Amino acid sequence: MMVALFWAMALALFAVATRVGRHFGLIPIVSQLLLATLGLPLLMYFWIEPHWQLSGATLVAPLWLKNLYSLSFALLLGFILSDVIDLKLDRQSLKIALPSFCVPFACGLATAVWLLPPQPWISSLAVGLLFAITAIPVLYLYLRHIGYPTAATRRLVQTAILIDLTCWTVFAIAQGSLHLSSLLLPLACAGVPLLLRVLGGRRPRLYSTCFFALLVVAEHYKLNALMVGIGYLLCMAALKVPLVLPLPANWITGLQTWIAIPLILTFGIVQIDVHSAMGSLGWLQLGALLLLPVASKLLGNWLGLGWAGASFAGASRWRESVLLNIRGLSEIVFLNLLLQQHLISPPLYFALMLMGLIATLMPALIGLHRIPLEAATPQRNSHANR
């Protein structure tokens, strides 16, 4: 009973934070990151653990909660990966994406090897990818809300898609290489669109429903959900089958904003003893995890944007570098995936969550935070609500 009460209270707190943030012109994910990173640890430390006698392990133990987490995780991962099907390779976007990925990725690998405690090679690889990742959904919302030119928006979003697709694919292949026998079932799931076509399936909704259902199954049974999702969407793209939402766009937006994102953020944060986590990181390590991902990403973005050239007359190279440094949903899903698989430690999880918050708030420091309230819940077109 107390566990259910806690989760009801947590969702209510996120709802309040989201509405208050909108009043001050913040998009929902920024308000939610602020609450998850700063508010929830204080709530756990000063109230839930001492007065309710509930630990993080107890709060995430119920089977119904794990099933709800699987559904929420599949929903968010599905929408992030669904950008793959919209990918159209563009030379200018590729020029930006190469240094924007390679510079922070190399910096992340170096940080993992030289500054962090010894860990498996795949954990070091994951740190490098977390340094490089860009949040497609939040980037698109920022660009749309500030009225950025259409062609420039398309170029930056396509760049983010290239970067994220590279991150997800590299990790999926690396993870699969550890257990070659475990590749067979995810690859079989990824090939379901080909089977559907052979059986005469033509309706996009059938393909899309199978896509989200397979992601839920893969997450629940600890299969390689990344490989399932990426492979499935690449097959759909090859067959020229569009992705169709399983529910109306406004329902999907509501589920993401009010349930899926708050649940995933809370699920990760409550399992961490923030006091001991921060105490286990030296000041050098903490400073490196907060500053190096942002600095290296900005450098990579700056080099890529200089190579590609200005997207329009008067475009600010510095502003676009900051925008491409946004983290948000992509990093949250990736962090939770790594934490659930014990590939990163709780201190590393919390430090990188804090870094993601700083990076996502940075556009506000250069005047990009004033967002019309009516635009805070966008209708879906090519990239909205993802």
Order of alpha helices (4+ residues) and beta strands (2+ residues): alpha-alpha-alpha-alpha-alpha-alpha-alpha-alpha-alpha-alpha-alpha-alpha-alpha-alpha-alpha-alpha-alpha-alpha-alpha-alpha
